[in-house]
Amino acid sequence: MIPSAGQLNPKQPTIDASLFDFSLLVGRELTLFSEQFPGKPLKSRVIVANSREISIDRSGGSALIDNLISNQKIIIRVEYKGQQLAVPATLKRSDGGKCRILLGEKVVPLSRRRFARALISRPVKLAAMPVSTFHRSKLARLRWLETVTLDISGGGVLIDFSSCLACPTYLFLHLDLGEFPFPPLMLGQALYSLPRNNGGYYTGLEFIIRENRERHFRPNTLSQLPPVVFKYGKAKRIELNKRIQAWMQNNPQH
């Protein structure tokens, strides 16, 4: 099941899956996210594919894929004609243990694909920002929640979250990523939330950079935001993208 329109950013439209020729994915790598192994993106390869069903290599994902339970909802991420896609799906185990994936009716095109995206699980703290009523004095009283990243890029992060973040939800973010130069406090916006069987969500967050702040906030809100959240700009994003690319070259298993 794909989230309703209220759970997706208008800039992140869904696309009818019937418009894609998934047979082109044979031999391609995919990443699978399951609630059975939270925080563990599983890599595998497509061995058979047709219009609405694919089969994957059971030996992928450090052998965890072969332990996946049938009939669970999953999210797969694949590259299709140069565009990264997220596809809600259902995993089916047939006789002999074959892993069949029944694709959902909708596909979510992922944004910011010009940035390298690394499968890194790290702690992240976040707090919803009440845009219309926010005042700097309220920062210390915000309710902070902690979860983990599933992947990161210079443009944003994919997180494992307990509830749906409807768009537009703006958040303060603190990422504990010592190897990458994130500012101590950032702003992000929820772009999409893809549901899991257990009620949790895979949620994509886009970072708000300094150069785009006026697109998101009115002057009275901007005047109340702590200056540190706008240390992250285009130059810093480019620098971070280079570091992530270098990290991926040194960690090819990710």
Summary of the structure (lengths in Angstrom):
residues: 254
radius of gyration: 18.6
end to end distance: 27.7
largest distance: 62.1
contacts: 785
relative contact order: 0.15
helix: 24%
strand: 37%
